Amino acid sequence: MTLGPDPRSDAALARGRMRSSLRSVETFLRRSPAQAAVGIFVAAAAVFSLLLALPIATVEGRSMPVQDAVFTAVSAITVTGLTTVDTAAAWSPFGLGVILVAIEVGGLGVITLALLLARAITRKLGLGGRVFAQQSIGAPELGEVRSLLTIVVVTTVSVQGVLAVALAPPFIIAEGWAEGLWHAVFYAVSSFNNAGFTTHVDGLGIYEGNLFVLVPIMIGVFVGSLGFPVFLTLIKNRWDHSRWTLHAKLTLSTAVILMLVGAVAWSVFEWSDPATVGDMSPGEKIFHGLFASTMMRSGGFAITDSAASTTTTLLLSDALMFVGGGSASTAGGIKVTTLAVLFLAIVAEARGTKDVRVARRTIPDSILRVAISVTFLGASLVLTATTLLTLTHDAPLDRILFEVISAFATCGLSVGLSAELDPFGKYVLSVLMLAGRIGPIGLAAALAVRHRNVMYTYASERPIIG
């Protein structure tokens, strides 16, 4: 009599393989948290690309070209907002739902996703993962990493809920209950995550002058661009400035200064431009300037055509988009704290001060090196992508540079170039959006094979600078 396979032994073998796979993943997550974070982010982009390539994702019921599906998925997962097709006209309710989920996943961030997965698998954060989280998302102490991850999720859901409630009445009045609630939820998620995606064919331009729609979106973008470490400081210390961290002080002060300077400059440069706000009242011009400046933090929404702006305005936008928002936020760019540290270092050098000091604190030299590295790597990425696009597209340099910086800074403001690019150009911007979202330093850390502790030093010698 021949006995068949024992189901119990097969089940035991399957459980053994599962435990072995989990141990391998756990080991990888503990040893290489930065690489795991990047891997998860790229995998998520691939999954959403496949979903958007399905026929059910489009209004016409036909598969979207691969380059457009990939571009849209990457733009959503990196909370950028650049598009190659009209979001409202091209995607079906299923496709829009996929984009909404991708924005939410991207807003939670590459680091949060990696650490939440590590916690789900290992049931606890290893020391390597906690150190990586502390360095990457700004937890002041190792013990606060877990609380910061909780704040990331709770804050995201809470702020988006408040925004949706604020946006629901004007949308419901204009478009009815079903459409109004859908738009309220979508714009709440898109604004807080600094995504810039719109569900109207003409974008937010149809609500130009409707402060009940535009103001909540502006607030959502600005709050989302501050970063979760700032939220942690405000939750713990409220408005007691003396107990704020230096990071929170630099982020808030620099963000407000850049927003006001950008609003004034944009209004001045566009004041007499009939293609944008030249025919409007002074109050409307000022509001448009404030809205545009807020969106340059990485928001990506627009109520005027960026392509119609003057060359000077485009250059201003390039600079502000490149800086972006706060560290460990839904915004992109090199971050406002990077700019603040570089500016403070220049001031210290001009004064002949040995240390970089601000708010009764001394900024370590290692932080200055990171700021220089972030800026240089960011500029290198922009230069490389711009060069590649100039080789394959004959658009003016100012338009190419604007679109490239918008992609790197995951901003989403556009002069319409993304839709004009060939497949190669779309893939270039897709890679740039991924690199910009992960961050130059995060990308460098993920690619590093190992860290070396050098136990010796060489003699010092000063090269001539300048």
N, C-alpha and C positions, 0 to 999 in steps of 0.2 A: 504494500500500500504506500503510495507516494504522498507525502505530506506537502501541502502548499506553504507558501511563505507565511511566517508568523507576523500578523499585523502589529503585535506588541513590539517585536524587535524592530520593525520598520519605523514605528512611531518613536522608539527610543533613539534610533539612528538619526531621525529628523531633528529631534530635540537636541542631540549632541552637536549636529551641524549648526543649528541655530545658535547654541551657546558659544560655539567656536567663532562664528561670524560676529556675534556681539562682542566677544572679547577682542577680536581684531579691530573692530570699529572703536571700541573703548580705548585700546592702546593708541590708535592713531589720533583720536581726539585729545588724549592726554599729552602726547608727545608733540603734536603739531596743531594746536588750536587755530593758528592763523591760516594755515593751509586748509584746514577743515572748513573754516568759515568761507573762504573763497570757493572751495569745491561745492559747498552747499548752495552758494549764491549762483554759480554757473549752472548747476544742476536744475535749480528752480527756473532759471531763464530758459533752459532747454525744454522743460516740461510745459511751460506756458507757451512757448513757441509752437510746440506740437498741437496744443489745444486750439490755438488761433489758426492753425493751418487746416483744421477740420472744416468741411463744407458747412456744417451747422453754425459756424462762428460768423459767417458773412450773411448779409442781407440777401444777396443773390443766390445763396445756396451752393456756391462753387468755392473750391479751395483758393485761399488767398495765395498769391505768389510767395515763395519761400522767403525771399529777402524782405518782403513787407511784413510777413508774420513774425519773423525773427526781430526785425526792427521794432515793431510795436510791442512785442513781448519784453524785449530788453528795455525799451523806453518806460514801460510800466513797472517792471521789477526794479529798475533803478530810479523810479519816481522822477523821471525827466520831463516827459510831456511832449517831446518832439514826435511828429507823425509824418508818415509818407502817404497816408490816405486819410480822408475825412472820417474822424472817429464816429460821429453821429450817423453819417450816411452809409458807411461801409460795413459796420459791424452789427450783427443781429443782437437781440437781447442776451443770448448765450455768450456771444463774443464780448459784449460790454460787461457782463458779469465776470468773465475771465479776467478782463482788464482791471476791474474793481478789486478782485481778490489779489491780483498781482501787485497792485499799488499798495494794498494793505500789508502784504508780505514784505514788499520792499521797504515800506516805511518802518516796519519793526527793525529792519537792519540786518546786515550780514552777521554782525557779531552776536546780536541777540538770538538769531536763528541758530547759529552754531552752538551757543551755550545752552539754549533750551533743549536742543537735540542731545547734547552731551549729558545734560541733567536727566533727560528721559531715559537714556541708555544706562548711565552709570549710577543713577539715583543721587548723585552728588557731584558738585563741581570739584575737580582735582585742583591741586595747587597751581599747576601750569595754566589751566583754564582760567582760574581766578586772577592770576597775575596778568594774563593776557587781557581779561576784561577790565581790570583796573587801569592798565595802560591805554586801552583802546576806547573805553566809554567813560572814563573819568571818575570811577569810584574812588573817593579819597582814601579809603582803607579797604583792605582785603575783605574784612567782615561785612562791608556794605555792598559787595557785589550782588548778593542775592536780593537785597532790598532794592537795589537799583534796577535789576531785571524786572522785579514786580512793578516798580514805578513806571517802567517803559510801557508795559502792557496796560496797566490801569489808566495811566495818563492818556495814552493813545485812544482808548475806548471812551473815556470820559469827555475829553475835549471834542472828539468827533461827535459824540452824542449831543453836546451843547450846541455845536455848530449846526447840526442837522435840525434841531428844534428851532434855532434862530432863522434858518433859511427856509423852513417849511412854509410859513404863512405867505411870503411873497410869491413863492413858486406855485403854491396851491391856488392862490388868487388868479395867477396868470395862466395856469395850465391844467387846473383840476386836481383832484385828490391823488389819483394814481400816478400821473406824470409828475406832479409837484413833489410828492414824497420821494419818488425815485431820484429826481434831480437834487433834492435836498441832501439825501444820503450820499449820493455820488460826489457832489461838490464839497461836502463836509470832509469826506475821506481824501479827495484829491487836493483840497487846500491845505489841510493840516500836514499831509505828507509831502507838500510842495511838489505835487505831481504835474499840475497844469493841464490835465486832460479835461475836455469839455464834452458834454452830451448834447450840445446844440450845434446845428450845422454852421451857424454864423458865430459860434463861440459866445463869449460874454458880451460881445458888441451889442446884442439885442437888448441887454439890460443896462446899457450906458445911461448913467444918470440915476439909476435905481440904487440908492444908498442902502436899502434894506437887503439887497443882494450883495453888493460890492464890498460894503464895510465888513460884514462877517467873514467874507472870503479873505480880505486883507488881514484881518486879525488872525484867522486860522493859519495863513502863510507865515506871518511874523512869529507867532507863538511856536509853530512847528520848527522854525529855523533856529530857535534858541538852543535846543539840545537838551537831552534828558539829564545830564549832570547839573544844569541850571535849575531844572525842575526840582531835583533832589535838594538843592540848596534852599530854594524858596519854600519847599514843603517843610523842611526842618527848621529854618530860621525866620520864616515869614519876611517881614520888612526890616529886620534888624541888620542894617548894613554892616555893622562891625563884625558880625559873625558870618558874613558871606565869604565864600572861597574866592581866591584871586581869579580863578577861572570864570566864576559867575560875574564878578565885577568887570573883567575885561570884555567878556562876551556881550553883556548888556550895554555897556557904555559904547563900545565900538559899533555894535549893531545899530544903536539909535543914531549915533553920529553919521554913519554911512547912509542910513535911510534919509535923514534930513538933508545932508549934503547932496545926495543923489536926487531928491525931490526938487530942490532949488535949481540944481544944474540942469535937470531934464526940462523943467518949466522954462528956464531962460533960453535954452537951445531951441525949444520947439514953440516958443511964444508966438512967433510970427509965421509959422509954417502952416499954410492953408491945407496941406495934405493930412495934418494930424489935428492940432487944436487951435490953429491960427484964427478961426472964425468963432471961437467960443468966448464966453465971459471970463473975466479974471479968476473968479471963484472956481469955475470949471477947469480952467487951465491948471490951477494949483492942485486941485484934487487929482487930475490926471497925472500930474508930476509925482504926487505922493503914491498913487496906485502903482505907477510904473516903477518907482524906486523900490517899493516893497516887493514887487514881483522879481526884481533883479537879485533879491536874496536867494533865489532858486525857485520862486513860485511858478513862473511860467505862464500865468494868465495874462491876457492883454485885451484892452478895450480900444486900442488904436493899432493900426497896422505898423508893425516894426519895420517892414520893408519901405514904408513911406517916410521914415524918420531921416533926419539929416545925417551926414557922415560923422559929424561931431557927436551927435547923440549916440550913434552906433558905437563909437569909440568909448564914450562914457559907459555905455552898457557893457561893453567887453570887459572893462576894468572891474566894474561892480560884480558882474557875473563870475569872473575869475576868483574873486575873493569869496563869494558865497555867503554861507551862514555860519552857525555855531558848530563846534565839534560834537560828534555823537548825536547829531540831529538828523532830521529828514532832508536837510539842505545839502548841497554839494559845495564844490570850490575848494580852495586851499584853506578856508575857514578864517573867520574874523580874528580869532586869537593868534593865528599865525601872522597876520598883518600887524596886529598890535605888538607882538613880541619883536618883529623886525623894526617897527617904528621906534619902539623904546630902545632897541640896541643902537639905532642910528643917533638918537638923542643922547644916549650915554657916551657914545664915541665923540660926538660933537662937543660935549661938555668935558671930555677927558676923564670921565668916571670909569673906574675899572670894572665895576659890577653894573648889571642892568637891574635897576630898582624901580619899584612902583608900589604904591599903597602899603608902604612899610614892609615890603617883601623883596627879597632878592631872587631873581629868576636864574636858575642854574644854566651854566654854559651848554649842558646837554640839550636843554629845551631849545636854545638858540640854534644849535646844530640841526635839530629836527625841523624847526621852522624853515631854515635855509634849504634843507633837503626836500621838504614838501613843495616849496615854491619852485625850486629848480626842476624837480621831477614833473610837476604840473606843467610848467612852461615847456619842458621837453616833449611831453605828450601832445600838447597843443601844436607845437612846431611840427612834429612828425606828421600828425593827422592833416594839418593844413598843407604841408608839402605834398602828401599823397593825393589830396583832393585837387590841388592845382594841376597835377599831372594828368588828371582824368576829366576835369571839368573846367570850362572856360568862363565861369562866373567871375565877377570882380573880386579882388582880394578882400575887400571889406565885408562882403556878404559871406564869403567862405570862412573868414576868421570869426565872424559873429556866430555862425552856425556851429563851428568847431568848439568854440569856448562854451556855448550853450550846452553842447553835448557833454563836454568834460565836466562842467560845473553842475550837471544834471538840472539845468534851469528850465529849459523847454521853450523859451522865447525863440521865435523863428522868423526869418525873412523869406520863408518858402523854399529854401534850397533843398531841404531833405527830400521833398517829393520829386525834385528834378534830377536827383542823382541816379547814376546807374547802379546795378547791384553791388559792384565793388565799393562804390562810395558809401552805400547804405551799410555794408558790413564794416567799413572803417569806422563810421560813427557809432555803430553798435558796440564794437570793441572799446571805443573811447568812452562810451557811456558806462560800460561795466567797470573799466579802470577808474573812471571818475567817482563812481559810487563806492567802490571798495576802498579807494583812497590810495594815493601814491605810497604812503608809508605802509599801509596794510598790505598792498600788493608786493612791496619790497620784502616785507617780513614773511609773506607767504611763499615767496620764491627763494628765500634764503635756505640753504641746505642745513646749516647749523650755525650756532653762535660760538665764537671762540673767545675765551678769556685769556688774554695775553698777560703773562706774568712778568714782563720786562718793558722798559721804555728806552728810547734813544735820546741822545742829546738834542736839545732844542736849538732851532735856527729859524730866524724870521726872514721869509722872502719879502721882496718889495711889492707892496700892493698899491695900485693906482698910478 
